[in-house]
Amino acid sequence: MASFEAAQQNSINANHPSRISLVVPVYNEADNIQLFIRDLESALQEPHETLIVYDFPEDNTLAALAEMHSPCPNVRLVHNTLGKGVLNALKTGFQASHGDVVVVMMADRSDDPKDVAAMAELIRAGADVVAGSRYVRGGRQEGGPRLKRLLSWLAGISLHYLAGVPIHDATNNFRAYSRRVIEQIPIDGKVSFALALELTLKAHWGGWKLAEIPTTWRDRAAGQSRFRLFAWLPHYLHWYLLALRKAWLGVHPSKDAQVKIQSTATQQPGTSVR
């Protein structure tokens, strides 16, 4: 089985260049985007593409990018046509990505671009999901609402110790994914940032390798957050409770997902995210 999976992963990677695809959903990030691009280009020296995924042409992020004195050739604008919202923006970015490693980052500069290369290295060494973790030695979180911080920490630590998830930070969206995660794991969620939790759990339930590195998350210094804790909490709870059911009751919530993963694994590489 391991040799089959390795051969399958090599087949997928052979159809994609050795390049990091950074998927960055935006919503009126004019105050942050120029500094975000400059920080990223300074920190990341290996081949990469930065996909700025926007919902509507009037988004002030686009004007701010156009005003940059030195346009960045690695930046590609991607219009989200799947429907408004961060989940559809991420799905659109996944579909448009060309790299063998796909990294999700936020344009508000909360994620540390210096960690991207190390995350990509772990993916290329055989991991399928690499989490930027705030809750391991060397990681930390600076700022942000206290309730959100507490719930995030509780979710990550409890899923690690009570559900056997081999990472400590389940909710941080700063993640690197292998190509087969993007192409073979179906997305069932409809809204919210819970996508990272969904993909991480499905990869874990499928027996795929998870890894993590310490990272520092910093609350935005400019602009307005679009994170809606109480509106999106039920979507996080859905996956959280499924993980606990599997661990405690022996109920395998990923049965349907595994069937889908196994069926897509027999398709030709290049299958789009659904």
C-alpha positions in Angstrom: 0.0 0.0 0.0 2.8 2.4 0.9 4.6 1.8 -2.4 1.3 2.3 -4.3 0.7 5.6 -2.5 4.2 6.7 -3.2 3.9 5.9 -6.8 0.6 7.7 -7.0 2.0 10.8 -5.3 5.0 10.8 -7.7 2.6 10.5 -10.7 0.7 13.5 -9.4 3.8 15.6 -8.7 5.2 14.7 -12.2 2.3 16.7 -13.7 3.0 19.8 -11.6 6.3 21.8 -11.4 8.4 22.1 -8.3 6.8 25.3 -7.2 4.9 26.5 -4.2 1.4 27.8 -4.8 0.3 30.3 -2.2 -3.5 30.7 -2.1 -4.4 34.0 -0.5 -8.2 34.9 -0.2 -8.7 38.7 0.1 -11.6 41.0 1.0 -10.6 44.7 0.9 -7.1 44.3 2.1 -5.7 47.5 0.7 -4.1 48.4 4.0 -2.1 45.1 4.1 -1.5 43.7 0.7 1.5 45.6 -0.4 3.4 44.8 2.8 2.2 41.2 2.6 3.7 40.8 -0.9 6.9 42.5 0.0 7.4 40.4 3.2 6.6 37.2 1.2 9.0 38.0 -1.6 11.7 38.8 0.8 11.3 35.6 2.8 10.6 33.1 0.1 13.4 32.6 -2.4 12.4 29.3 -4.1 10.0 29.2 -7.1 6.4 30.1 -6.2 3.2 31.7 -7.4 1.0 33.9 -5.2 -2.7 33.6 -6.1 -4.7 36.6 -4.9 -8.3 35.3 -4.9 -10.9 38.1 -4.9 -14.7 38.0 -5.0 -15.6 41.2 -6.8 -13.7 43.6 -9.1 -14.3 46.6 -6.8 -12.2 45.0 -4.0 -9.7 47.7 -3.0 -7.0 45.0 -2.7 -6.7 45.1 -6.5 -6.2 48.8 -6.7 -3.5 48.7 -4.0 -1.7 46.0 -5.9 -1.8 48.0 -9.1 -0.2 50.9 -7.3 2.9 49.0 -6.3 5.9 50.6 -7.8 7.6 47.3 -8.6 4.9 44.8 -9.8 5.6 41.3 -8.7 5.8 38.7 -11.5 4.9 35.9 -9.0 1.5 37.4 -8.3 -1.5 36.2 -10.2 -5.0 37.6 -9.7 -7.8 35.0 -9.6 -11.5 35.9 -9.7 -13.6 33.7 -7.5 -16.6 32.6 -9.6 -17.8 29.8 -7.4 -19.8 32.1 -5.1 -18.9 34.7 -2.5 -17.1 33.8 0.7 -13.7 32.5 1.9 -14.5 28.8 1.4 -15.3 29.3 -2.3 -12.3 31.6 -2.6 -10.0 28.9 -1.3 -11.6 26.3 -3.6 -11.1 28.6 -6.6 -7.5 29.1 -5.6 -6.9 25.4 -5.3 -8.3 24.9 -8.8 -6.1 27.6 -10.2 -2.9 26.5 -8.5 -0.1 24.9 -10.5 2.5 23.9 -7.8 3.3 20.6 -6.2 2.8 22.3 -2.8 -0.2 24.4 -2.0 0.0 26.8 1.0 -2.9 28.8 2.4 -2.0 32.2 3.8 -4.0 35.2 5.0 -3.3 38.7 3.5 -3.7 40.4 6.9 -0.1 39.5 7.6 -1.1 37.2 10.5 0.9 34.3 9.1 4.7 34.3 9.0 6.1 34.0 5.5 9.4 32.8 6.8 7.8 29.4 7.7 6.6 28.7 4.1 9.8 27.1 2.9 10.0 24.7 5.9 6.4 23.7 5.4 7.0 23.0 1.7 10.1 20.9 2.6 8.1 18.6 4.8 5.5 18.2 2.1 8.1 17.2 -0.4 9.6 14.8 2.2 6.3 12.9 2.3 3.8 14.7 4.5 0.4 15.5 3.1 -0.7 18.2 5.5 1.7 20.5 7.4 0.2 22.8 10.0 1.7 26.0 11.2 1.2 25.4 14.9 0.8 28.0 17.6 0.5 25.4 20.3 3.9 23.6 20.2 7.2 24.6 21.7 8.4 27.7 19.8 4.9 28.6 18.5 2.8 31.4 19.9 -0.1 33.7 19.3 0.1 37.5 19.6 -3.2 39.4 20.0 -6.7 38.5 18.9 -9.9 38.1 20.8 -9.4 36.1 24.0 -12.5 33.9 23.5 -11.4 33.0 20.0 -7.9 32.2 21.3 -9.2 30.0 24.1 -11.5 28.0 21.9 -8.8 27.5 19.3 -6.3 26.3 21.9 -8.9 24.0 23.5 -9.9 22.5 20.1 -6.3 21.8 19.1 -5.1 20.3 22.3 -8.2 18.2 22.9 -8.2 16.8 19.4 -4.5 15.9 19.8 -4.9 14.2 23.2 -8.5 12.9 23.0 -8.9 12.1 19.3 -5.3 11.2 18.4 -4.8 13.9 15.8 -1.0 14.1 15.4 -0.9 17.9 15.4 -1.6 20.4 18.2 -3.2 23.2 16.2 -6.4 22.1 14.4 -7.9 25.4 13.5 -5.1 27.5 12.1 -5.6 27.9 8.4 -1.9 28.5 7.8 -1.4 25.1 6.2 0.6 23.4 3.4 -1.0 20.6 1.4 0.3 18.0 -0.9 -1.1 17.9 -4.4 -3.1 14.8 -3.7 -4.9 16.4 -0.8 -6.0 19.2 -3.2 -7.0 16.8 -5.9 -8.3 13.8 -4.1 -10.1 14.9 -0.9 -13.6 16.2 -1.6 -14.7 19.3 0.2 -18.0 18.9 2.0 -18.1 22.2 3.9 -20.3 25.0 2.6 -18.9 28.1 4.3 -16.2 29.3 6.8 -12.6 28.8 7.6 -13.3 25.3 8.9 -11.9 23.9 5.7 -8.4 23.5 7.3 -10.0 21.3 10.0 -12.0 19.3 7.5 -9.0 18.6 5.2 -6.7 17.8 8.1 -9.2 15.3 9.7 -10.0 13.6 6.4 -6.3 13.2 5.6 -5.7 11.8 9.1 -8.7 9.4 8.8 -7.4 8.2 5.5 -4.0 7.3 7.0 -2.1 10.1 5.3 0.8 11.8 7.0 0.4 15.0 9.0 3.2 17.2 10.3 3.6 20.6 12.0 6.1 23.3 12.6 6.0 26.1 15.2 4.7 29.4 14.0 3.8 32.8 15.4 0.4 34.1 14.5 -0.1 37.9 14.9 -3.4 39.7 14.9 -3.9 42.1 12.1 -2.6 45.6 12.6 -4.8 47.2 9.8 -8.1 46.6 8.1 -11.1 44.7 9.4 -11.4 41.0 10.1 -14.1 39.0 8.3 -13.9 36.1 10.8 -17.3 35.5 12.3 -16.8 33.3 15.4 -20.3 32.6 16.4 -21.7 32.3 12.8 -18.9 29.8 11.9 -18.6 27.9 15.2 -21.2 25.3 14.3 -19.1 24.3 11.2 -16.1 23.8 13.4 -18.1 21.9 15.9 -19.4 19.6 13.2 -15.9 18.3 12.4 -14.7 18.4 16.0 -17.6 16.2 17.2 -17.1 13.7 14.3 -13.4 13.4 15.4 -14.4 12.7 19.0 -17.1 10.1 17.9 -14.5 8.2 16.0 -12.0 8.2 18.8 -14.4 7.4 21.6 -17.1 5.3 20.1 -15.3 3.6 17.3 -17.6 5.3 14.7 -15.7 6.1 11.6 -17.2 9.4 10.3 -14.9 9.4 7.3 -16.4 6.3 5.7 -18.1 8.2 2.9 -15.1 10.5 2.5 -12.8 7.5 2.3 -14.9 6.0 -0.5 -14.7 9.2 -2.4 -11.0 9.5 -1.9 -10.4 5.9 -3.0 -12.6 6.4 -6.1 -10.8 9.6 -7.1 -7.5 8.0 -6.5 -8.1 5.8 -9.6 -8.7 8.8 -11.8 -6.0 10.6 -13.8 -4.0 13.2 -12.0 -5.4 16.7 -12.4 -8.9 16.1 -11.0 -10.3 19.4 -9.8 -11.4 20.2 -6.3 -15.1 19.5 -5.9 
